[in-house]
Amino acid sequence: MNSIKKIKERELKDRKKRSLAAQELYRLKAKEKKRLEKAKELIENGYADKAKLLLESPELYENIKKEETYAKNKPYMKKYRENNKPLIKELAWKSKGIILTFNEYQEMFKRQCGKCKICNSNINLLKDKDDKANKYTAHVDHNHITGTVRGLLCNDCNNGLGRFKDNIQSLKNAVYYLSSQNPLSPYK
């Protein structure tokens, strides 16, 4: 009795495998048919070289197609970014868990008089064309746990705090270390 049950289970598994294989084969045939139709369309429109590429290397064809689409849309994308800087900034902050509007950002910038809250160096409200490394653009410093905004910092100070992972004791240790190496330090 037990062996009959095992045989039936094996037959059921085999049927399921054949069914899955048949489904996969059907999907591949449908994909191949679409590819052939697209190749025919390309040839009819005078793009025989693209049709050949599509048939020989579909992955490469898709990558080239994506690159062509990107190149075609690039000027429009650049113009869109230029015209929508506030919205893009807000979306970037939101993706990092920072709740801040562009108006609040501008107000904070004015309150800080365009200066970094730590080192007092000048910072820009928006990225400058000449500022390739984002060095002088105001960076929003925030608590990574609560998302609360603390202030605007220059790139160096923002990276410095990030390297210390907002650990106050590590920062105190760093101050002590620096002051112990400085003969003119008031902390000695």
C-alpha positions in Angstrom: 0.0 0.0 0.0 2.8 2.3 0.9 4.7 1.7 -2.3 1.5 2.5 -4.4 1.2 5.8 -2.5 4.8 6.7 -3.3 4.4 5.8 -6.9 1.3 8.1 -7.2 3.2 10.9 -5.4 6.1 10.5 -7.8 3.8 10.6 -10.8 2.1 13.7 -9.5 5.5 15.4 -9.0 6.5 14.4 -12.6 3.3 15.8 -14.0 3.8 19.1 -12.1 7.4 19.3 -13.5 6.2 18.6 -17.0 3.5 21.2 -16.6 6.0 23.8 -15.3 8.4 22.9 -18.2 5.5 23.3 -20.7 4.6 26.7 -19.2 8.2 27.9 -19.4 8.5 26.6 -23.0 5.3 28.5 -23.9 6.6 31.7 -22.3 10.0 31.4 -24.2 8.2 30.7 -27.5 6.0 33.8 -26.9 9.1 35.9 -26.1 10.8 34.6 -29.2 7.8 35.4 -31.3 7.7 39.0 -30.0 11.5 39.3 -30.7 11.0 38.1 -34.3 8.1 40.5 -34.8 10.2 43.4 -33.5 13.1 42.4 -35.7 10.8 42.3 -38.8 9.5 45.7 -37.9 13.1 47.1 -37.6 14.0 45.6 -41.0 10.9 47.2 -42.6 11.9 50.6 -41.1 15.5 50.3 -42.5 17.2 49.2 -39.3 18.6 45.8 -40.4 21.7 46.2 -38.2 19.5 46.7 -35.1 17.4 43.7 -36.1 20.5 41.5 -36.4 21.7 42.7 -33.0 18.2 41.9 -31.5 18.3 38.4 -32.9 21.9 37.6 -32.0 22.1 39.3 -28.6 18.8 40.5 -27.1 20.4 41.6 -23.8 22.9 43.9 -25.6 20.1 45.2 -27.8 18.0 46.1 -24.7 21.0 47.9 -23.1 21.7 49.9 -26.3 18.0 50.8 -26.5 18.0 52.0 -22.9 21.2 54.1 -23.5 19.6 55.7 -26.6 16.4 56.5 -24.7 18.5 58.0 -21.9 20.6 60.1 -24.3 17.5 61.3 -26.1 15.8 62.3 -22.8 19.0 63.7 -21.1 18.5 67.4 -22.1 14.9 67.3 -20.9 15.9 65.6 -17.6 18.6 68.3 -17.0 16.1 71.1 -17.8 13.5 69.5 -15.4 16.1 69.2 -12.6 17.1 72.9 -13.1 13.4 74.0 -13.0 12.4 71.8 -10.0 15.4 72.1 -7.6 13.2 72.6 -4.5 11.0 69.6 -5.3 14.0 67.4 -6.0 15.7 68.5 -2.8 12.5 67.7 -0.8 12.2 64.2 -2.4 15.9 63.5 -1.6 15.4 64.5 2.0 12.2 62.4 2.3 14.1 59.4 1.0 16.6 59.8 3.8 13.9 60.2 6.4 14.3 64.0 6.8 11.0 65.9 7.2 11.8 69.3 5.8 10.2 71.6 3.2 12.3 73.8 0.9 10.8 76.9 2.6 12.0 75.7 6.0 15.4 75.0 4.5 15.6 78.6 3.2 14.5 80.0 6.6 17.2 77.9 8.3 19.8 79.1 5.9 18.8 82.7 6.6 18.9 82.2 10.4 22.4 80.8 10.1 23.4 83.7 7.8 24.7 81.3 5.1 27.3 79.8 7.5 28.0 76.3 8.6 26.7 75.7 12.1 29.9 74.1 13.3 32.9 75.8 11.6 31.2 79.0 10.5 32.4 78.7 6.9 30.3 80.1 4.0 27.8 77.7 2.5 25.5 78.0 -0.6 21.8 77.4 -0.5 21.9 75.3 -3.7 24.7 73.5 -5.5 26.9 75.8 -7.6 28.0 74.9 -11.1 31.6 75.2 -10.1 31.1 73.2 -6.9 31.6 69.7 -8.4 32.3 68.0 -5.1 29.3 69.7 -3.3 31.9 71.1 -0.8 30.2 74.4 -0.3 26.6 73.4 -0.6 24.5 73.4 2.6 24.0 69.9 3.9 21.0 69.1 6.2 22.3 67.6 9.4 19.7 65.4 11.1 19.3 62.8 13.8 19.4 59.5 12.0 17.0 57.9 14.5 14.3 60.5 14.8 14.8 62.4 11.5 14.9 65.7 13.5 16.8 68.4 11.6 19.6 70.0 13.7 21.0 72.5 11.2 22.9 73.2 8.0 26.6 72.2 7.7 29.3 72.4 5.2 30.4 69.1 3.5 33.5 68.6 5.7 31.6 69.1 9.0 28.7 66.9 7.8 31.1 64.1 6.8 33.0 64.5 10.1 29.9 64.0 12.2 28.9 61.1 10.0 32.2 59.4 10.5 31.7 59.6 14.3 28.2 58.2 13.8 26.7 60.9 16.0 28.5 59.4 19.0 29.1 62.3 21.5 31.6 60.3 23.6 33.7 59.6 20.5 33.7 63.3 19.6 34.7 64.2 23.2 37.6 61.7 22.9 38.6 63.3 19.6 38.6 66.8 21.2 40.7 65.5 24.1 43.1 63.7 21.8 43.6 66.8 19.6 44.1 69.1 22.6 46.6 66.7 24.3 48.7 66.9 21.1 48.6 70.7 21.0 51.0 72.5 23.4 48.9 75.7 23.3 45.6 73.9 24.1 43.6 75.4 27.0 42.4 71.8 27.8 45.8 70.7 29.2 
